[in-house]
């Protein structure tokens, strides 16, 4: 493994921090504990860092006292590359601390010293990762079981990125000024005008049989065909069509096929009623059916999902249910963070909207109704931009499967969107779920004004002028 280090720079950085703690302290905080070549220098760095973070004073005498308290001078110094002969006094005091102080440079040089330490550590880590990768390849070849390339190169990728990051420490990082931010154009990248933009996250919850899986399938087909997912209206004369990838982790291939056959026929009927020329939208939606689920806490499964998404490059990724995406305790926050990090990386890389299905917990609201908040870690509650749940509405017909549902928002929306307050089961040949009509609410003989409905939309399916 490459032995890349610069003891003089390590000494200069520590001495400069002791001489100019206020001006040079930030440079020391930029160096990680594992970046030091000398164990003595790492010890002193840990002690100085603790003082900086606690807001305590720093000088050579205090630093030496801290080292003495940690038993520094009692350790064997013969193998320490950071300790020169004669730097420990006869009384056992670590006089090397004072020599470091004497090597202090100007405060403005501190960040350059830190960048040098980080850069060399990055090269050492890269060299070590390469050696370990070669060893793993040799072992895999000898036993005749080559691991997935993504799994083998995961550590190498991280080491390469770390080496690049350490090289770029001195590059200026200036946040944008408010004046420049406000001067930027503000285009809206609508997938469904007024309802869904690129890169947004939507989570839909509901009890088993309440229709959320049907709604997600309808969402995917409608967006691929350029049809509004609630009203069935053609969006913007057909110009809003999206590439859709559906990753189904619960239902069997036969169940999925029957569901999508029914919904696809309804979407085609919506187009026919809108007098739109037929479009080959079914080639714009692809489905991966894997009812056994996956485990996105495993590197090989993460690699599989990334390859799958990259092969389609979707504008909309419909995935779920969320509990089938990992096999750990659903309340485990560390697993939830790992899972959401993978999905966010995919979402940001491909600039795709993320539409997810999840199950609610078993809690109750103050009203006594079952809570629709997502089951598991509280992280899921604030992660998506929009979270809605399906609950049987008072207008429901009382059949086995609901005919009317309230669409309940269980998180504060980050922006206003045209989500309906209610949805009704469509008639044969219609979308599975549709927006309300006056007849859904009226008693016989009682007219109902359109303005009194809980959801209204423009004829093209939204309230935005870009759709008309």
C-alpha positions in Angstrom: 0.0 0.0 0.0 1.2 3.5 -0.8 2.8 5.2 2.2 2.0 8.8 1.3 2.5 11.3 4.1 4.1 14.6 5.0 5.1 14.9 8.6 6.3 18.4 8.3 2.9 19.6 7.1 1.2 17.7 9.9 3.5 19.4 12.4 2.9 22.8 10.8 -0.8 22.5 10.9 -1.0 21.5 14.6 1.5 24.3 15.5 -0.5 26.9 13.6 -3.7 25.9 15.4 -2.0 26.3 18.8 -0.6 29.7 17.8 -3.8 31.0 16.0 -6.7 28.9 17.3 -9.4 31.4 16.3 -8.2 31.8 12.8 -6.9 28.3 12.1 -9.3 26.2 14.1 -11.7 25.6 11.1 -8.8 24.1 9.1 -8.2 21.5 11.9 -11.9 20.6 11.9 -11.6 19.8 8.2 -9.2 17.0 8.9 -10.7 13.7 9.9 -9.1 11.6 12.6 -8.0 8.9 10.2 -6.2 11.4 7.9 -3.2 11.7 10.2 -0.1 9.6 9.5 1.4 10.0 13.0 -0.5 8.5 16.0 0.9 11.3 18.2 -0.4 13.9 15.8 -3.8 12.3 15.7 -3.9 12.3 19.6 -3.1 16.0 19.7 -5.6 16.8 17.0 -8.3 15.0 18.9 -7.6 17.0 22.0 -7.4 20.3 20.2 -10.6 19.6 18.3 -12.4 18.9 21.5 -11.3 22.3 22.9 -12.4 24.1 19.7 -15.8 22.5 19.7 -16.3 23.2 23.4 -15.2 26.8 23.0 -12.3 26.4 25.4 -8.9 28.3 25.2 -5.9 26.8 23.4 -2.2 27.2 23.9 0.8 24.9 24.1 0.7 24.6 27.9 -2.9 23.5 27.9 -2.3 21.1 25.0 0.7 19.6 26.8 -1.4 19.1 30.0 -4.1 17.4 27.9 -1.6 15.0 26.4 -0.2 14.2 29.9 -3.8 13.5 31.1 -4.2 11.1 28.2 -1.0 9.3 29.1 0.7 10.4 25.9 4.4 10.5 27.2 4.0 7.1 28.8 3.5 5.4 25.4 6.3 3.8 23.5 7.6 6.4 21.1 10.1 4.4 19.2 7.7 3.4 16.5 5.9 6.7 16.2 6.9 8.4 12.9 5.7 11.8 14.3 8.1 11.9 17.2 11.7 12.8 16.8 14.4 11.6 19.2 14.8 13.8 22.1 11.3 15.3 22.0 10.3 13.8 25.3 12.0 15.3 28.3 13.7 13.5 31.1 10.8 14.3 33.4 8.5 12.5 30.9 6.8 15.7 29.7 5.9 15.8 26.0 8.2 18.5 24.9 7.3 17.7 21.3 4.1 19.7 21.7 6.3 22.9 22.2 8.3 22.0 19.1 5.1 21.9 17.1 4.2 25.3 18.4 7.5 26.6 17.3 6.8 25.4 13.7 3.6 27.4 13.5 3.0 29.2 10.2 0.7 32.2 9.3 -2.9 31.5 10.1 -3.9 32.0 6.4 -1.7 28.9 5.5 -3.7 26.6 7.8 -6.3 25.5 5.2 -3.5 24.7 2.8 -1.8 22.5 5.4 -5.2 20.8 6.1 -5.7 20.2 2.4 -2.3 18.6 2.1 -3.0 16.3 5.0 -6.4 15.3 3.6 -5.1 14.8 0.1 -2.3 12.4 1.1 -4.8 10.5 3.3 -7.1 10.2 0.2 -4.3 8.7 -1.8 -3.5 6.2 1.0 -7.1 5.2 1.2 -7.3 4.8 -2.5 -4.2 2.6 -2.5 -5.6 0.5 0.3 -8.9 0.0 -1.4 -7.1 -1.0 -4.6 -5.1 -3.6 -2.7 -8.2 -5.0 -1.0 -10.1 -5.1 -4.3 -7.3 -7.1 -5.9 -7.3 -9.5 -3.0 -11.1 -10.0 -3.2 -10.9 -10.6 -6.9 -8.2 -13.2 -6.5 -10.2 -15.0 -3.8 -13.3 -14.9 -5.8 -11.5 -16.3 -8.8 -9.9 -19.1 -6.8 -13.2 -20.3 -5.3 -15.0 -19.9 -8.7 -17.6 -17.5 -7.4 -17.1 -14.0 -8.8 -19.1 -11.4 -6.8 -21.2 -8.8 -8.6 -19.0 -6.1 -9.9 -21.1 -3.4 -8.2 -20.5 -5.1 -4.8 -16.8 -5.5 -5.5 -16.2 -1.9 -6.5 -18.4 -0.2 -3.9 -15.5 0.5 -1.6 -13.3 1.5 -4.6 -15.9 4.0 -5.8 -16.1 5.5 -2.3 -12.3 5.7 -2.1 -12.1 7.4 -5.5 -14.7 10.0 -4.5 -12.9 10.6 -1.2 -9.6 11.2 -3.1 -11.4 13.7 -5.5 -13.0 15.5 -2.6 -9.8 15.8 -0.6 -8.1 17.3 -3.7 -10.8 19.9 -4.0 -10.6 21.2 -0.4 -9.0 24.4 -1.5 -11.6 25.2 -4.2 -13.8 28.1 -3.1 -17.3 27.2 -2.1 -19.4 30.3 -2.1 -23.1 30.1 -1.4 -25.4 31.9 -3.9 -26.3 35.5 -3.1 -30.0 36.2 -2.7 -29.8 38.8 -5.5 -28.5 36.1 -7.9 -31.0 33.5 -6.6 -34.0 35.8 -7.2 -32.7 36.7 -10.7 -32.8 33.1 -11.8 -35.8 32.0 -14.0 -38.4 29.9 -12.2 -39.7 27.4 -14.8 -42.1 24.7 -13.6 -41.2 21.2 -14.8 -44.7 19.8 -14.7 -45.5 16.2 -15.3 -49.1 16.8 -14.4 -49.8 20.6 -14.4 -50.9 21.7 -11.0 -50.4 18.3 -9.5 -46.9 16.8 -9.9 -43.5 18.2 -10.9 -40.2 16.4 -11.7 -38.2 15.1 -8.7 -41.1 15.3 -6.3 -42.0 12.5 -3.8 -45.5 11.4 -3.2 -46.4 8.7 -0.7 -49.9 7.1 -0.7 -51.1 5.1 2.3 -54.3 3.2 3.1 -55.6 0.1 4.7 -55.6 -3.2 2.7 -58.4 -3.2 0.1 -58.9 0.6 0.2 -57.7 1.0 -3.4 -54.2 2.6 -3.1 -52.5 0.0 -5.3 -55.2 0.5 -8.0 -54.5 4.3 -7.7 -50.8 3.9 -8.2 -51.4 1.7 -11.3 -53.8 4.3 -12.6 -51.2 7.0 -11.9 -48.6 5.2 -14.0 -50.8 4.5 -17.0 -52.3 8.0 -17.0 -48.9 9.8 -16.9 -47.5 7.6 -19.6 -50.5 8.4 -21.8 -50.7 12.1 -21.1 -54.0 11.8 -19.2 -54.9 13.4 -15.9 -54.8 10.7 -13.3 -58.1 11.8 -11.6 -60.3 13.4 -14.3 -59.2 11.4 -17.3 -58.8 14.6 -19.4 -56.1 14.8 -21.9 -53.3 17.0 -20.6 -52.3 20.0 -22.7 -53.6 18.5 -25.9 -51.5 15.4 -25.3 -48.1 17.0 -24.8 -47.7 15.9 -21.2 -46.6 12.3 -21.6 -43.9 10.8 -19.3 -41.7 7.7 -19.4 -42.8 5.6 -16.4 -41.2 2.7 -14.6 -43.3 0.6 -12.2 -41.5 -1.6 -9.7 -44.1 -3.9 -8.2 -42.9 -5.7 -5.0 -46.1 -7.2 -3.8 -48.5 -8.6 -6.3 -48.0 -11.5 -8.7 -47.5 -11.2 -12.4 -51.0 -12.4 -13.1 -52.5 -9.9 -10.6 -50.5 -7.1 -12.1 -51.4 -8.1 -15.7 -55.2 -8.2 -15.0 -55.1 -4.8 -13.1 -53.1 -3.0 -15.9 -55.2 -4.6 -18.7 -58.3 -3.1 -17.1 -56.8 0.3 -16.4 -55.1 0.6 -19.8 -58.5 0.0 -21.5 -60.0 2.7 -19.4 -57.2 5.1 -20.3 -57.7 4.4 -24.0 -61.5 5.1 -23.6 -60.6 8.5 -22.0 -58.5 9.3 -25.0 -61.3 8.2 -27.4 -63.9 10.4 -25.6 -61.4 13.3 -25.8 -61.3 12.8 -29.6 -57.5 12.4 -29.4 -55.7 10.5 -32.1 -54.4 7.1 -30.7 -50.9 7.3 -29.3 -48.6 4.2 -28.6 -48.3 5.1 -24.9 -48.1 1.5 -23.7 -44.4 1.4 -24.8 -43.7 4.3 -22.5 -44.5 2.4 -19.3 -42.3 -0.5 -18.2 -43.0 -2.8 -15.3 -40.6 -4.9 -13.1 -42.6 -7.5 -11.1 -40.8 -8.9 -8.1 -43.4 -10.0 -5.5 -40.6 -11.4 -3.2 -39.5 -7.9 -2.6 -35.9 -6.6 -2.2 -33.5 -5.4 0.5 -32.0 -2.0 -0.2 -29.7 -2.3 2.8 -27.7 -4.8 0.7 -25.2 -3.5 -1.8 -26.1 -6.0 -4.5 -29.8 -5.2 -4.3 -29.0 -1.5 -4.5 -26.9 -2.1 -7.6 -29.7 -4.1 -9.2 -32.3 -1.3 -8.6 -29.9 1.4 -9.9 -29.2 -0.6 -13.1 -32.9 -1.2 -13.6 -33.7 2.5 -13.3 -30.7 3.6 -15.4 -31.9 1.2 -18.2 -35.3 3.0 -18.4 -34.3 6.6 -17.3 -37.9 7.2 -16.2 -39.5 10.6 -15.5 -41.8 8.9 -13.0 -40.8 5.9 -10.8 -43.8 4.1 -9.2 -42.5 1.8 -6.5 -43.8 -0.1 -3.5 -45.0 -1.0 -1.1 -42.3 0.5 1.0 -42.1 -2.3 3.6 -41.1 -4.7 0.8 -38.0 -2.6 0.1 -36.0 -3.9 3.1 -36.0 -6.8 5.5 -35.0 -5.1 8.7 -37.3 -3.8 11.5 -39.5 -1.1 9.8 -39.2 1.0 12.9 -35.4 1.1 12.6 -34.4 4.6 11.8 -30.9 3.7 10.5 -32.5 1.3 8.0 -35.1 3.9 7.0 -32.3 6.4 6.4 -30.4 3.9 4.3 -33.5 3.1 2.3 -34.5 6.8 1.7 -30.9 7.7 0.8 -30.9 5.1 -2.0 -34.3 6.3 -3.4 -33.2 9.9 -3.2 -30.0 9.2 -5.0 -31.9 7.6 -7.8 -34.5 10.4 -7.8 -31.9 13.2 -8.0 -29.7 11.4 -10.6 -32.6 10.8 -13.0 -34.7 13.8 -12.0 -37.7 11.6 -11.8 -40.8 11.9 -9.6 -41.2 9.2 -7.0 -44.7 7.8 -6.4 -44.7 5.3 -3.5 -47.2 3.0 -1.8 -47.0 2.3 1.9 -49.2 1.0 4.7 -50.4 3.1 7.6 -49.6 2.3 11.3 -52.0 1.0 13.8 -52.5 4.2 15.8 -55.7 6.2 16.2 -56.4 9.8 15.6 -58.1 12.0 18.3 -61.4 11.4 16.4 -61.0 7.6 17.0 -60.4 6.9 13.3 -57.4 4.9 12.2 -54.4 7.1 11.5 -53.2 7.1 7.9 -49.6 8.1 8.8 -47.0 5.8 7.4 -46.0 2.8 9.4 -42.5 2.5 10.8 -39.8 5.1 11.4 -40.9 8.7 11.9 -38.5 9.5 9.1 -41.2 8.5 6.6 -43.5 11.1 7.9 -41.5 14.1 6.8 -39.5 12.7 3.9 -42.0 13.0 0.9 -43.2 16.4 -0.3 -46.7 15.1 -0.3 -48.4 12.4 1.8 -52.0 11.3 1.3 -54.1 8.4 2.7 -57.3 6.7 1.5 -60.1 6.4 3.9 -63.7 5.3 3.2 -65.9 8.3 2.8 -69.4 8.8 4.3 -70.7 8.6 0.7 -69.3 5.1 0.4 -71.8 2.4 -0.6 -70.7 0.0 2.1 -69.6 -2.8 -0.2 -66.6 -5.0 0.2 -64.4 -2.6 -1.7 -64.9 1.1 -1.2 -66.8 3.1 -3.7 -65.9 6.5 -2.3 -62.8 7.6 -0.3 -61.6 10.7 1.4 -58.1 11.7 0.3 -56.5 12.7 3.6 -53.3 14.7 3.8 -51.2 13.4 6.7 -48.3 15.9 6.3 -48.2 19.6 5.6 -47.8 20.1 1.9 -44.7 21.9 0.9 -46.5 23.7 -2.0 -50.2 23.9 -3.0 -51.3 21.2 -5.3 -54.7 20.2 -6.9 -55.2 17.0 -5.1 -58.9 16.1 -4.7 -60.5 15.9 -1.2 -62.6 12.9 -2.4 -62.4 10.2 -5.1 -65.2 8.0 -6.4 -65.1 4.5 -7.9 -65.4 4.8 -11.7 -68.1 3.0 -13.7 -67.2 0.1 -16.0 -64.9 1.4 -18.7 -63.9 4.5 -16.7 -60.8 5.1 -14.6 -60.8 3.1 -11.3 -60.8 6.3 -9.3 -62.3 9.6 -10.6 -63.0 13.1 -9.4 -66.5 13.9 -8.0 -69.5 14.7 -10.0 -72.6 16.6 -8.7 -74.6 13.4 -8.7 -72.2 11.9 -6.2 -73.4 14.3 -3.5 -77.0 15.2 -4.4 -80.1 13.7 -2.8 -82.8 13.0 -5.4 -84.3 16.2 -6.5 -81.7 18.4 -4.9 -79.4 20.2 -7.4 -75.8 20.7 -6.3 -73.7 23.6 -7.5 -70.3 22.7 -8.9 -68.7 25.3 -6.8 -69.7 23.4 -3.6 -67.7 20.3 -4.6 -64.5 19.6 -2.6 -62.5 19.6 -5.8 -62.8 21.5 -9.1 -60.5 21.5 -12.1 -60.2 23.2 -15.5 -61.4 21.3 -18.5 -57.9 20.1 -19.3 -57.4 18.7 -15.9 -55.7 21.4 -13.8 -55.9 25.0 -12.8 -52.7 26.1 -14.5 -52.7 28.1 -17.7 -49.9 26.0 -19.1 -52.3 23.1 -19.5 -54.8 24.9 -21.7 
